[in-house]
Structures are given as C-alpha cells and as structure tokens.
Amino acid sequence: MAGGGARARHVYNIGVDLGMPTGVLSKLGDKVSWQNAEMLAVLLSKHGGVKIGHGDNLEQLTMFCRLGYLPITYGIPPYGFFEHPAEFGSIPPHRTDCGAFLLAENIGARSLIYLKDEKGLFDRDPKKVSPEERKKLRFYDRISAGELLAADLDDLIIERPILALLQRAKCIKQLQIIDALHNPGDIIRALEGEPVGTIITKE
C-alpha cells in the first residue's frame, strides 16, 4: 500500500491555509497516495505489479496473489468526506498508515510492516533535532500499544489512532516499522520474522 509522503503533507498544508474541512483534506490526500500507487505499479510491472482500487478489486485480492501478481493499492482509507473530525486542527486522523492497518486486519494478514525512512520509533522525531541531540534519543525496539499511549510522545512515526486500533484488533497482534530507505535489506529480514526496526505489540 502506497502512502502520500511529503507531497501529501504539502497538499494538507495548502488545504489548511485555505480553511478546508477535514473531509475535503481527506479527499485531497487520497489523490496523492493514489498517484504514488500508480507510479509504484508501473515501476514494479515487470515483477507482476498491478494497481487495484478500494472497490471490488480488494475482494479479488486473494485471486491476484494466487495468479502471481503483486497487488498495489493506496493506503488512505475510503472515508472521504465522511472522515472523522480531527481531535486537534483539521488534518485527517486516518491517513495511509491507518488504511494499511485496517486492510491488514480485514484480510487477516500474518504481518504488517511499515516501510519508513527512519530506523523505527524514537522518543522524539530525529528529523527535528540536532545531530548531537540525535545521539541521545531513546530508541524503542519493542513496546506495547498501551505503553506507547501512556508515554504520550509528542511525535510518532506512525499515525496515533493505530495504537487504539491495534488494541481492539482481532487478527493483527503486532506491527513492525523498518527503515526501507537506508536499509532496504531489512525488508527481507522483516518478512522472514527477524526483529529489525521497532515492533509494537497489541499487549
């Protein structure tokens, strides 16, 4: 599932400046992650990459996999104009990280791995501190959703609503966050069950 990345953040910032409500911002962010999914599908087409939408195609997910395709879709959940109001501000609380979680839970996925541009979860955003401060950051290799909620960190590498979703999940028992930008080999290691990056557990 493709996220929106920096382009989505730019779109949200413009929308916020224009006074757009949360539901409209959700629709705008939807378009960016959809474009990213399309680019990813084209790049991976020689490996069986095929773009699918949120409609009937998701019901055919098993068929695509059994036929040897690599189904690619976009992460933002299809709340659209019906997106839940944000607790603070107007940025949609359920973006691509939440969409990936909801789909994984719905299809009973064995694992859920988030590919990010950082090693995993730190107690502060490494991008917002100096190189000297970065050395002092605490890294979490394993933590429960409850412990993370209690810690009430200012910044999370995933969307905060996922912690509540994980606590209520029936299938997903944990999720993993790895650095796919600087350490692409960690993707294979994570798929093979190695504890790379950060693992957030249900309990």
C-alpha positions in Angstrom: 0.0 0.0 0.0 1.4 3.4 -1.0 1.4 6.4 1.2 1.3 10.1 0.3 4.7 11.1 1.7 5.9 14.7 1.5 3.6 15.6 -1.4 0.5 14.8 0.8 1.9 16.9 3.6 2.2 19.8 1.2 -1.3 19.3 0.0 -2.6 19.2 3.5 -0.8 22.4 4.4 -2.3 24.3 1.4 -5.7 22.9 2.3 -5.4 24.0 5.9 -4.3 27.5 4.8 -7.4 27.7 2.6 -9.6 26.6 5.5 -10.7 23.3 4.0 -12.6 20.9 6.4 -11.2 17.5 7.4 -13.3 15.5 4.9 -12.1 17.6 1.9 -8.5 17.3 3.1 -9.0 13.5 3.2 -10.1 13.6 -0.4 -7.1 15.6 -1.4 -4.7 13.3 0.4 -6.4 10.4 -1.3 -5.4 11.6 -4.7 -1.7 11.9 -3.8 -1.4 8.4 -2.5 -3.3 7.1 -5.5 -0.8 8.7 -7.8 2.1 7.1 -5.8 0.4 3.7 -6.1 0.1 4.2 -9.8 3.8 5.1 -10.1 4.8 2.1 -7.9 2.7 -0.3 -10.0 4.3 0.9 -13.2 7.8 0.6 -11.7 7.0 -2.9 -10.5 5.0 -4.1 -13.5 7.9 -6.3 -14.7 7.5 -8.2 -11.4 3.8 -8.5 -11.7 2.8 -5.2 -10.1 -0.8 -4.3 -10.7 -2.7 -1.3 -9.3 -6.0 -2.1 -7.6 -8.6 0.2 -6.1 -10.7 0.1 -2.9 -13.8 -1.3 -4.7 -14.4 -4.8 -6.0 -10.7 -5.3 -6.6 -10.0 -5.7 -2.9 -12.4 -8.6 -2.8 -10.3 -10.2 -5.5 -7.0 -9.7 -3.6 -6.6 -13.5 -3.0 -7.1 -14.2 -6.7 -4.4 -11.6 -7.7 -1.9 -13.2 -5.3 -2.7 -16.7 -6.4 -2.2 -15.7 -10.0 1.3 -14.4 -9.1 0.5 -10.7 -9.3 1.8 -8.1 -6.9 -1.3 -6.1 -5.9 -0.6 -2.4 -5.1 -3.2 0.0 -3.7 -3.2 3.2 -1.8 -3.2 3.4 1.9 -5.7 6.2 2.7 -9.0 4.6 3.9 -12.1 5.5 1.8 -13.8 7.7 4.4 -13.5 10.6 2.1 -15.9 13.4 3.0 -17.0 11.2 6.0 -13.6 11.2 7.6 -13.8 11.6 11.4 -13.1 15.1 12.6 -9.6 15.6 13.9 -9.1 16.0 17.7 -6.8 18.9 17.0 -6.7 21.0 13.8 -8.2 19.6 10.7 -5.6 17.1 9.3 -7.4 13.8 8.7 -6.6 11.5 11.7 -6.9 8.3 9.5 -4.4 8.5 6.7 -2.3 5.9 4.9 -0.9 4.2 7.9 -4.4 3.7 9.3 -5.6 2.4 5.9 -2.8 -0.1 5.7 -3.7 -1.3 9.3 -7.4 -1.6 8.5 -6.9 -3.6 5.4 -4.4 -5.9 7.0 -6.8 -6.6 9.9 -9.7 -7.1 7.4 -7.9 -9.7 5.4 -6.3 -11.5 8.4 -2.8 -10.7 7.3 0.0 -12.6 9.1 2.1 -9.5 9.5 2.0 -5.7 8.9 5.3 -4.0 8.1 5.6 -0.2 7.7 8.4 0.9 5.4 9.7 4.3 6.6 12.8 6.5 6.2 13.9 6.0 9.8 15.2 3.0 11.8 11.9 2.8 13.8 10.4 4.6 16.7 12.3 7.1 18.8 11.1 9.2 21.8 11.4 12.3 19.5 11.5 12.8 15.8 15.1 12.5 14.7 14.5 14.9 11.8 13.6 17.7 14.3 16.7 17.6 16.5 20.4 18.5 16.0 22.9 15.8 15.2 24.2 16.0 18.8 20.7 15.6 20.3 20.0 12.7 17.9 22.7 10.6 19.6 20.8 11.0 22.9 17.4 9.9 21.6 15.8 6.8 23.0 15.1 4.1 20.5 12.3 1.6 21.1 12.9 -1.8 19.6 9.8 -3.3 21.2 6.9 -1.7 23.0 3.2 -2.4 23.5 0.4 -0.1 22.2 -0.7 0.6 25.8 2.8 1.6 26.9 3.1 3.9 23.9 -0.2 5.5 24.6 0.8 6.0 28.3 4.2 7.6 27.2 2.2 10.2 25.2 5.1 11.1 22.9 4.9 14.3 21.0 5.8 12.6 17.7 5.1 9.1 16.5 6.5 7.6 13.3 3.0 6.1 12.6 -0.4 7.7 13.0 -1.6 7.8 16.6 -5.1 6.2 16.0 -3.3 3.0 15.0 -2.5 2.3 18.7 -6.1 2.2 19.7 -6.9 0.1 16.5 -4.2 -2.4 17.4 -5.6 -2.8 21.0 -9.0 -3.7 19.5 -7.8 -5.8 16.6 -8.8 -9.5 16.3 -6.1 -10.6 13.8 -3.2 -8.3 14.0 -1.1 -8.9 17.1 1.8 -6.6 16.3 3.2 -4.4 13.7 6.7 -3.6 12.6 8.4 -0.4 11.5 11.6 -0.6 9.5 13.9 1.7 7.5 13.4 0.8 3.9 15.2 3.9 2.6 18.6 3.4 4.2 18.5 -0.3 4.9 16.4 -2.0 2.1 17.7 -5.4 3.1 15.6 -5.1 6.3 12.5 -5.7 4.2 13.6 -9.3 3.6 14.7 -9.7 7.2 11.3 -8.4 8.5 9.4 -10.8 6.1 11.5 -13.6 7.5 10.4 -12.7 11.0 13.5 -11.0 12.3 13.0 -8.3 15.0 14.5 -5.5 13.0 13.3 -1.9 13.5 10.6 -1.4 16.0 7.9 -3.9 16.9 4.7 -2.5 18.5 2.6 -5.3 20.1 -1.1 -5.4 20.9 -0.4 -6.3 24.6 
